[in-house]
Amino acid sequence: MKQILSFLLIVIIFILPIAAQKGSYAEIKQLQSPQNPKLGFMIHGGAGVIKKGTLSPEKEKQYRAEL
């Protein structure tokens, strides 16, 4: 009886976590390195919105150049 409990304890402590990681590791690896990545970026303007027509042409040109 002690041998069976010892064996089960070893399985629960060592073998099950290793077996559980193999599947999740494959998923994580696949998500981190897609076959056809589509790259892009987004610019967040901050706390406010500049409505069209509120900037002078010079200020708008400067604003766009700095983006």
Number of C-alpha atoms within 10 A of each C-alpha: 6 7 8 9 10 11 11 12 12 12 12 11 10 10 12 11 11 10 10 10 11 10 10 11 11 10 11 10 10 11 10 8 9 9 8 6 7 6 5 5 5 5 6 6 9 6 5 6 7 9 7 7 8 9 12 9 10 8 11 15 11 11 11 8 8 7 7
